Amino acid sequence: MKKIALAAMLTLSPLMALAEGKTHHVAIHVDEDDPQVMNMALNNAQNVANYYASQGDEVVIEMVAYGPGLNMFVEGKSPVADRVSAMSLEMDNLSFAACGNTLKGMEAKSGQPVPLMSEAVVVPSGVVRLIELQEEGYAYVRP
């Protein structure tokens, strides 16, 4: 009887581990106006989400863009706008943060408002946001 109970426990333990999945937190940093870097950051987010889902875990991902990387979220200028929009709809665990300092600088330089994609949320400072996320235990990734 003990052997049957042990066999049942060993058989079910992987399923129990999946049910007890862990939640991971990842901050992805984009500071370059380079479509390859932007696409790599989006690929990183998708690959991380797919990996943890296959392990029965969850992941929360925040992509933070500042400096030249803010162009990733500029309406009508982003070379990855379609991907950002699609991934935002497909992945409720992915959010996009746009640096308010960079945005103010871009607007001062151009003399007009710089519209951002609706998927991006403006944070006061991209660098400070990354610091906050790391202090909260987020893993930091820079593609």
N, CA, C and O of each residue as an XYZ file, in Angstrom:
572
protein
N       0.813     -1.188      0.000
C       0.000      0.000      0.000
C       0.865      1.264      0.000
O       0.535      2.244     -0.668
N       1.973      1.240      0.751
C       2.860      2.401      0.796
C       3.463      2.682     -0.575
O       3.669      3.836     -0.950
N       3.744      1.603     -1.322
C       4.325      1.776     -2.659
C       3.333      2.456     -3.591
O       3.724      3.287     -4.410
N       2.064      2.114     -3.476
C       1.048      2.731     -4.330
C       0.912      4.211     -3.990
O       0.833      5.053     -4.885
N       0.886      4.523     -2.714
C       0.778      5.925     -2.298
C       1.989      6.722     -2.760
O       1.855      7.854     -3.225
N       3.172      6.127     -2.632
C       4.392      6.806     -3.072
C       4.369      7.021     -4.580
O       4.724      8.095     -5.065
N       3.946      5.986     -5.329
C       3.872      6.102     -6.786
C       2.874      7.189     -7.189
O       3.136      7.961     -8.111
N       1.749      7.248     -6.513
C       0.746      8.273     -6.818
C       1.300      9.665     -6.527
O       1.099     10.588     -7.315
N       1.991      9.820     -5.411
C       2.557     11.111     -5.044
C       3.621     11.551     -6.066
O       3.661     12.718     -6.455
N       4.474     10.622     -6.493
C       5.508     10.959     -7.465
C       4.902     11.294     -8.825
O       5.423     12.141     -9.551
N       3.806     10.632     -9.163
C       3.137     10.894    -10.432
C       2.477     12.262    -10.430
O       2.515     12.974    -11.433
N       1.873     12.631     -9.312
C       1.139     13.887     -9.230
C       2.011     15.090     -8.895
O       1.591     16.223     -9.129
N       3.201     14.885     -8.360
C       4.019     16.017     -7.921
C       4.342     17.009     -9.036
O       4.345     18.212     -8.771
N       4.617     16.570    -10.285
C       4.838     17.579    -11.325
C       3.593     18.428    -11.580
O       3.709     19.625    -11.839
N       2.411     17.829    -11.509
C       1.179     18.585    -11.704
C       0.955     19.560    -10.558
O       0.496     20.681    -10.777
N       1.272     19.148     -9.349
C       1.130     20.029     -8.204
C       2.110     21.194     -8.315
O       1.788     22.314     -7.918
N       3.289     20.940     -8.846
C       4.270     22.013     -9.019
C       3.755     23.046    -10.022
O       3.943     24.249     -9.834
N       3.097     22.563    -11.103
C       2.544     23.492    -12.077
C       1.454     24.353    -11.448
O       1.359     25.547    -11.730
N       0.640     23.748    -10.601
C      -0.440     24.487     -9.967
C       0.094     25.545     -9.016
O      -0.589     26.534     -8.751
N       1.285     25.358     -8.505
C       1.879     26.296     -7.556
C       2.848     27.239     -8.252
O       3.795     27.711     -7.623
N       2.638     27.529     -9.538
C       3.569     28.336    -10.320
C       3.998     29.619     -9.642
O       3.248     30.225     -8.877
N       5.193     30.007     -9.933
C       5.809     31.210     -9.373
C       5.547     32.383    -10.319
O       5.358     32.183    -11.518
N       5.536     33.594     -9.787
C       5.417     34.792    -10.617
C       6.780     35.473    -10.682
O       7.379     35.791     -9.655
N       7.254     35.688    -11.889
C       8.535     36.348    -12.144
C       8.251     37.789    -12.586
O       7.172     38.088    -13.097
N       9.219     38.666    -12.385
C       9.085     40.075    -12.758
C      10.310     40.497    -13.561
O      11.446     40.290    -13.132
N      10.071     41.091    -14.733
C      11.161     41.451    -15.637
C      10.985     42.883    -16.141
O       9.906     43.263    -16.596
N      12.052     43.666    -16.055
C      12.101     45.021    -16.625
C      13.016     44.976    -17.839
O      14.164     44.540    -17.751
N      12.495     45.430    -18.972
C      13.289     45.461    -20.205
C      13.523     46.922    -20.580
O      12.587     47.719    -20.638
N      14.779     47.256    -20.831
C      15.259     48.627    -21.025
C      15.527     48.870    -22.519
O      16.243     48.099    -23.157
N      14.954     49.934    -23.065
C      15.223     50.325    -24.454
C      15.646     51.795    -24.456
O      14.871     52.672    -24.073
N      16.873     52.055    -24.889
C      17.346     53.448    -24.947
C      18.017     53.780    -26.277
O      18.780     54.741    -26.375
N      17.722     52.970    -27.303
C      18.306     53.203    -28.625
C      17.207     53.336    -29.665
O      16.216     52.607    -29.630
N      17.387     54.271    -30.593
C      16.456     54.440    -31.714
C      16.915     53.524    -32.847
O      17.331     53.980    -33.913
N      16.827     52.241    -32.588
C      17.296     51.222    -33.525
C      16.224     50.141    -33.613
O      15.956     49.459    -32.624
N      15.602     49.973    -34.792
C      14.552     48.971    -34.936
C      14.992     47.556    -34.528
O      14.184     46.780    -34.016
N      16.261     47.223    -34.751
C      16.747     45.902    -34.355
C      16.724     45.731    -32.837
O      16.338     44.676    -32.334
N      17.137     46.767    -32.112
C      17.126     46.716    -30.646
C      15.684     46.654    -30.141
O      15.375     45.890    -29.226
N      14.816     47.450    -30.733
C      13.409     47.452    -30.323
C      12.769     46.084    -30.558
O      12.052     45.566    -29.702
N      13.039     45.511    -31.730
C      12.502     44.185    -32.029
C      13.085     43.127    -31.104
O      12.379     42.208    -30.688
N      14.363     43.249    -30.780
C      14.970     42.288    -29.858
C      14.319     42.395    -28.477
O      14.078     41.380    -27.823
N      14.037     43.613    -28.038
C      13.372     43.797    -26.744
C      11.991     43.140    -26.763
O      11.604     42.471    -25.805
N      11.259     43.332    -27.845
C       9.938     42.705    -27.966
C      10.063     41.183    -28.056
O       9.255     40.455    -27.480
N      11.073     40.708    -28.776
C      11.321     39.262    -28.836
C      11.631     38.711    -27.445
O      11.136     37.650    -27.064
N      12.460     39.445    -26.688
C      12.790     39.024    -25.323
C      11.525     38.876    -24.493
O      11.355     37.885    -23.784
N      10.641     39.855    -24.581
C       9.392     39.810    -23.817
C       8.558     38.594    -24.215
O       8.054     37.873    -23.354
N       8.418     38.372    -25.503
C       7.613     37.232    -25.974
C       8.244     35.906    -25.563
O       7.546     35.002    -25.102
N       9.552     35.785    -25.726
C      10.242     34.540    -25.385
C      10.192     34.245    -23.884
O       9.995     33.099    -23.478
N      10.369     35.270    -23.076
C      10.299     35.091    -21.622
C       8.893     34.644    -21.225
O       8.727     33.717    -20.432
N       7.885     35.314    -21.784
C       6.495     34.955    -21.467
C       6.195     33.516    -21.893
O       5.570     32.762    -21.148
N       6.640     33.143    -23.082
C       6.406     31.770    -23.565
C       7.113     30.746    -22.680
O       6.539     29.710    -22.344
N       8.352     31.034    -22.306
C       9.107     30.099    -21.480
C       8.416     29.861    -20.146
O       8.176     28.718    -19.756
N       8.098     30.948    -19.447
C       7.498     30.776    -18.130
C       6.121     30.136    -18.212
O       5.746     29.361    -17.331
N       5.362     30.448    -19.257
C       4.062     29.792    -19.431
C       4.250     28.281    -19.595
O       3.468     27.494    -19.061
N       5.283     27.883    -20.329
C       5.539     26.447    -20.531
C       5.967     25.761    -19.239
O       5.866     24.540    -19.122
N       6.444     26.539    -18.270
C       6.861     25.999    -16.977
C       5.739     26.042    -15.943
O       5.911     25.582    -14.814
N       4.594     26.593    -16.331
C       3.488     26.737    -15.397
C       3.621     27.948    -14.508
O       2.895     28.074    -13.522
N       4.539     28.848    -14.837
C       4.762     30.059    -14.069
C       4.119     31.250    -14.776
O       3.694     31.163    -15.928
N       4.065     32.339    -14.063
C       3.588     33.593    -14.640
C       4.743     34.577    -14.665
O       5.729     34.421    -13.944
N       4.608     35.586    -15.499
C       5.627     36.621    -15.563
C       4.947     37.964    -15.795
O       3.977     38.064    -16.546
N       5.469     38.987    -15.142
C       5.028     40.364    -15.337
C       6.202     41.087    -15.973
O       7.315     41.075    -15.447
N       5.939     41.720    -17.120
C       7.017     42.358    -17.882
C       6.685     43.830    -18.090
O       5.580     44.177    -18.508
N       7.660     44.693    -17.790
C       7.507     46.121    -18.085
C       8.672     46.549    -18.968
O       9.838     46.361    -18.619
N       8.336     47.128    -20.117
C       9.342     47.628    -21.038
C       9.442     49.137    -20.840
O       8.449     49.851    -20.975
N      10.632     49.618    -20.524
C      10.847     51.030    -20.226
C      11.721     51.639    -21.316
O      12.826     51.164    -21.580
N      11.207     52.704    -21.949
C      11.955     53.368    -23.019
C      12.231     54.821    -22.640
O      11.357     55.534    -22.149
N      13.465     55.231    -22.883
C      13.842     56.637    -22.669
C      14.935     57.010    -23.643
O      15.446     56.165    -24.378
N      15.295     58.299    -23.644
C      16.304     58.771    -24.597
C      15.836     58.456    -26.013
O      14.636     58.477    -26.288
N      16.773     58.165    -26.911
C      16.395     57.865    -28.294
C      15.441     56.668    -28.411
O      14.716     56.541    -29.398
N      15.447     55.805    -27.409
C      14.555     54.641    -27.431
C      13.088     54.997    -27.315
O      12.226     54.176    -27.630
N      12.784     56.223    -26.862
C      11.387     56.623    -26.725
C      10.666     56.606    -28.074
O       9.442     56.488    -28.123
N      11.424     56.722    -29.167
C      10.800     56.660    -30.499
C      10.040     55.354    -30.705
O       9.202     55.259    -31.601
N      10.321     54.368    -29.897
C       9.590     53.100    -29.944
C       8.093     53.327    -29.725
O       7.269     52.569    -30.237
N       7.738     54.379    -28.959
C       6.344     54.631    -28.609
C       5.762     55.895    -29.242
O       4.618     56.251    -28.959
N       6.528     56.576    -30.091
C       6.036     57.810    -30.703
C       5.094     57.459    -31.857
O       5.464     56.769    -32.807
N       3.862     57.962    -31.733
C       2.826     57.718    -32.738
C       3.294     58.214    -34.104
O       3.755     59.348    -34.233
N       3.174     57.364    -35.116
C       3.552     57.730    -36.475
C       5.040     57.657    -36.760
O       5.457     57.861    -37.901
N       5.850     57.371    -35.752
C       7.297     57.319    -35.936
C       7.896     55.966    -35.536
O       8.976     55.597    -35.995
N       7.194     55.247    -34.690
C       7.712     53.972    -34.178
C       7.843     52.937    -35.289
O       6.885     52.676    -36.016
N       9.038     52.344    -35.421
C       9.210     51.292    -36.427
C       8.608     49.953    -35.973
O       8.561     48.997    -36.748
N       8.152     49.889    -34.725
C       7.592     48.634    -34.199
C       6.164     48.835    -33.680
O       5.692     48.073    -32.836
N       5.491     49.850    -34.183
C       4.150     50.191    -33.686
C       3.186     49.014    -33.792
O       2.444     48.738    -32.850
N       3.189     48.326    -34.915
C       2.260     47.207    -35.091
C       2.514     46.110    -34.067
O       1.570     45.546    -33.513
N       3.773     45.809    -33.815
C       4.106     44.776    -32.828
C       3.715     45.204    -31.424
O       3.164     44.409    -30.663
N       3.996     46.453    -31.077
C       3.641     46.953    -29.745
C       2.130     46.838    -29.552
O       1.667     46.363    -28.515
N       1.365     47.273    -30.552
C      -0.098     47.207    -30.456
C      -0.585     45.769    -30.338
O      -1.425     45.462    -29.492
N      -0.067     44.897    -31.176
C      -0.502     43.497    -31.156
C      -0.132     42.823    -29.837
O      -0.958     42.135    -29.237
N       1.099     43.019    -29.389
C       1.536     42.378    -28.150
C       0.767     42.920    -26.953
O       0.495     42.185    -26.004
N       0.416     44.197    -26.993
C      -0.358     44.784    -25.897
C      -1.717     44.114    -25.785
O      -2.218     43.896    -24.681
N      -2.308     43.791    -26.915
C      -3.606     43.107    -26.921
C      -3.487     41.636    -26.532
O      -4.361     41.095    -25.856
N      -2.410     40.998    -26.960
C      -2.229     39.558    -26.732
C      -1.681     39.222    -25.348
O      -1.944     38.137    -24.829
N      -0.930     40.130    -24.747
C      -0.223     39.841    -23.496
C      -0.656     40.828    -22.405
O      -0.178     41.962    -22.353
N      -1.554     40.384    -21.547
C      -2.002     41.282    -20.485
C      -0.966     41.425    -19.376
O      -1.156     42.207    -18.444
N       0.123     40.678    -19.472
C       1.209     40.740    -18.488
C       2.344     41.666    -18.943
O       3.386     41.728    -18.291
N       2.152     42.380    -20.046
C       3.179     43.254    -20.618
C       2.692     44.692    -20.587
O       1.581     44.991    -21.024
N       3.539     45.587    -20.062
C       3.205     47.010    -20.069
C       4.389     47.799    -20.620
O       5.525     47.325    -20.645
N       4.084     49.018    -21.060
C       5.079     49.867    -21.705
C       5.152     51.203    -20.972
O       4.133     51.872    -20.799
N       6.357     51.597    -20.539
C       6.563     52.851    -19.820
C       7.420     53.787    -20.661
O       8.486     53.408    -21.146
N       6.937     55.013    -20.827
C       7.631     56.040    -21.605
C       8.156     57.116    -20.659
O       7.434     57.584    -19.778
N       9.397     57.497    -20.845
C      10.050     58.479    -19.979
C       9.490     59.887    -20.188
O       9.542     60.435    -21.289
N       8.955     60.456    -19.110
C       8.432     61.811    -19.169
C       9.499     62.857    -19.399
O       9.255     63.850    -20.085
N      10.688     62.651    -18.834
C      11.786     63.605    -19.061
C      12.158     63.674    -20.527
O      12.327     64.760    -21.081
N      12.285     62.513    -21.156
C      12.628     62.481    -22.585
C      11.523     63.124    -23.407
O      11.791     63.890    -24.332
N      10.277     62.808    -23.064
C       9.139     63.369    -23.790
C       9.139     64.894    -23.709
O       8.929     65.564    -24.719
N       9.371     65.447    -22.524
C       9.434     66.903    -22.362
C      10.551     67.495    -23.216
O      10.377     68.540    -23.844
N      11.696     66.821    -23.234
C      12.815     67.296    -24.053
C      12.496     67.270    -25.539
O      12.838     68.199    -26.271
N      11.840     66.206    -25.980
C      11.466     66.104    -27.402
C      10.474     67.200    -27.772
O      10.558     67.790    -28.849
N       9.531     67.466    -26.864
C       8.529     68.496    -27.137
C       9.156     69.889    -27.133
O       8.789     70.735    -27.950
N      10.091     70.133    -26.229
C      10.773     71.434    -26.189
C      11.578     71.643    -27.467
O      11.609     72.742    -28.020
N      12.216     70.598    -27.921
C      13.047     70.699    -29.136
C      12.190     70.932    -30.380
O      12.549     71.735    -31.241
N      11.057     70.231    -30.474
C      10.216     70.351    -31.665
C       9.240     71.527    -31.577
O       8.709     71.972    -32.594
N       9.006     72.029    -30.355
C       8.077     73.147    -30.181
C       6.622     72.745    -30.277
O       5.744     73.602    -30.382
N       6.358     71.448    -30.243
C       4.963     70.977    -30.316
C       4.817     69.669    -29.543
O       5.806     69.003    -29.238
N       3.576     69.311    -29.233
C       3.370     68.047    -28.515
C       3.843     66.848    -29.340
O       3.717     66.833    -30.565
N       4.381     65.862    -28.659
C       4.816     64.622    -29.300
C       3.827     63.541    -28.865
O       3.821     63.131    -27.704
N       2.989     63.080    -29.800
C       1.983     62.083    -29.426
C       2.607     60.699    -29.256
O       3.410     60.248    -30.072
N       2.209     60.047    -28.171
C       2.671     58.680    -27.920
C       1.554     57.701    -28.235
O       0.373     58.048    -28.206
N       1.943     56.483    -28.534
C       0.980     55.414    -28.757
C       0.168     55.209    -27.480
O       0.682     55.398    -26.377
N      -1.080     54.828    -27.629
C      -1.959     54.663    -26.471
C      -1.492     53.546    -25.533
O      -1.879     53.528    -24.364
N      -0.686     52.637    -26.012
C      -0.195     51.528    -25.188
C       0.831     51.971    -24.147
O       1.031     51.291    -23.140
N       1.477     53.102    -24.390
C       2.535     53.577    -23.491
C       1.966     54.456    -22.388
O       1.110     55.306    -22.628
N       2.456     54.234    -21.185
C       2.099     55.055    -20.031
C       3.323     55.910    -19.693
O       4.434     55.395    -19.568
N       3.107     57.210    -19.549
C       4.217     58.114    -19.242
C       4.541     58.014    -17.752
O       3.667     58.126    -16.892
N       5.831     57.798    -17.479
C       6.346     57.812    -16.106
C       7.251     59.045    -15.990
O       7.784     59.503    -17.000
N       7.434     59.583    -14.799
C       8.242     60.803    -14.680
C       9.654     60.669    -15.253
O      10.148     61.578    -15.919
N      10.295     59.540    -14.992
C      11.676     59.325    -15.442
C      11.871     57.847    -15.762
O      11.554     56.982    -14.946
N      12.387     57.565    -16.940
C      12.646     56.175    -17.313
C      13.710     55.532    -16.449
O      13.575     54.377    -16.045
N      14.768     56.273    -16.162
C      15.851     55.740    -15.332
C      15.335     55.461    -13.921
O      15.617     54.409    -13.347
N      14.586     56.400    -13.371
C      14.042     56.201    -12.031
C      13.077     55.010    -12.031
O      13.052     54.235    -11.075
N      12.288     54.862    -13.094
C      11.359     53.721    -13.160
C      12.131     52.403    -13.136
O      11.728     51.463    -12.450
N      13.225     52.329    -13.869
C      14.043     51.106    -13.853
C      14.603     50.844    -12.458
O      14.642     49.701    -12.003
N      15.032     51.898    -11.789
C      15.544     51.742    -10.418
C      14.434     51.211     -9.511
O      14.653     50.280     -8.735
N      13.244     51.805     -9.611
C      12.118     51.356     -8.782
C      11.789     49.893     -9.030
O      11.576     49.128     -8.090
N      11.749     49.509    -10.299
C      11.431     48.114    -10.632
C      12.478     47.162    -10.061
O      12.137     46.107     -9.528
N      13.756     47.539    -10.174
C      14.806     46.682     -9.614
C      14.711     46.610     -8.094
O      14.951     45.556     -7.506
N      14.365     47.714     -7.463
C      14.191     47.700     -6.012
C      13.010     46.825     -5.596
O      12.982     46.302     -4.482
N      12.036     46.667     -6.495
C      10.876     45.794     -6.246
C      11.190     44.330     -6.565
O      10.336     43.459     -6.402
N      12.414     44.064     -7.019
C      12.804     42.686     -7.304
C      12.719     42.264     -8.755
O      12.892     41.084     -9.060
N      12.460     43.187     -9.653
C      12.415     42.858    -11.072
C      13.812     42.515    -11.577
O      14.796     43.144    -11.188
N      13.887     41.522    -12.438
C      15.133     41.223    -13.151
C      15.279     42.285    -14.236
O      14.288     42.723    -14.819
N      16.513     42.695    -14.505
C      16.785     43.756    -15.476
C      17.383     43.148    -16.744
O      18.347     42.384    -16.693
N      16.781     43.510    -17.889
C      17.274     43.003    -19.172
C      17.465     44.204    -20.104
O      16.596     45.065    -20.246
N      18.633     44.217    -20.726
C      18.901     45.241    -21.740
C      19.345     44.522    -23.007
O      20.444     43.972    -23.065
N      18.479     44.531    -24.025
C      18.834     43.798    -25.268
C      19.994     44.442    -26.017
O      20.402     43.947    -27.068
